[in-house]
């Protein structure tokens, strides 16, 4: 790049999928920063606790008023593109931002809008390949699991080598916020099962539920909040209980079989992908929690090595882990064209 530029990230952080949105933005930021000298700025909602999801040296501004006018006041279109991962902006907001001269990159989970004014639209679900997206004549759509954006710390950790005869180490995690406190509900369901040598609950940075590091009296149960080395804890698990968001793609890459819940509607496409591909056991929507069904599913998967191996192999076959690199290349080329055009 002949001139320095700024990549401004505007992401939800505080709803059920907020830290999922931050995770995939951060994955792309890492790759953009690796191939060009770019300043990165985050615009996050007031009250957001990004924790280890965002680099501790990142420039972060709190942002209380969603909408295109507020965004246009916070940044200038000539300084660089906007990377948006938010359910707060509607079709009119995107149209007005484009009219104001902004170059926009947008993460989506299914075609929420009839028309997209963004320059780049990314939907990494396999279902996106058959979805109906429409945009401007120059809008580029990056669709399908080749664009699943994994963070480098996940991708570099690598996969487990093989499955044990019987799963002994259980891990549960439900995103950065877990507003319904699924972690507490699920832990109460499984903690007295003596078939597990260890049970680890990994809580996100925005967790406000009833669990904390001192809230268990069992030597088998460990509770961790936003550990910096969370990928190692994930990789050491024999089986995971999780949501169907970005965390599911991380477990898939790490070779950990999963039982999944849907905790927000924007996870429905991911859940369908893993279920249809026999890449995870689908436990339904979390608000329809069934403890008996959880015990039955765990008992089956825990003792069936071949089933766990099949789930892992099918999950790995869905993607190659290099989606963030592809997106970063597209963003850099897009800004070059936009700046010269």
Secondary structure, DSSP 8 states (H G I E B T S, - for coil): --S-EEEEEEE--SSTTHHHHHHHHHHHHHHHHHHS-EEEEEEEETT---GGGS-TTSEEEEE---SHHHHHHH--GGG--EEEE-SS--HHHHHHHHHTT--EEEE-SS--SSSB--SEEEE-SGGGGGS---B-TT-EEEESGGG----HHHHTT---S---SS--EEEEE--S--TT-HHHHHHHHHTT-TT-SEEEEEE-TT--SS--TTS---TTEEEEES-TTHHHHHHT-SEEEEESSHHHHHHHHHT-EEEEEE-SGGGHHHHHHHHHTT-SEEEEEGGG--HHHHHHHHHHHHH-HHHHHHHHHHHHTT--S-HHHHHHHHHHHHHHHHHH-
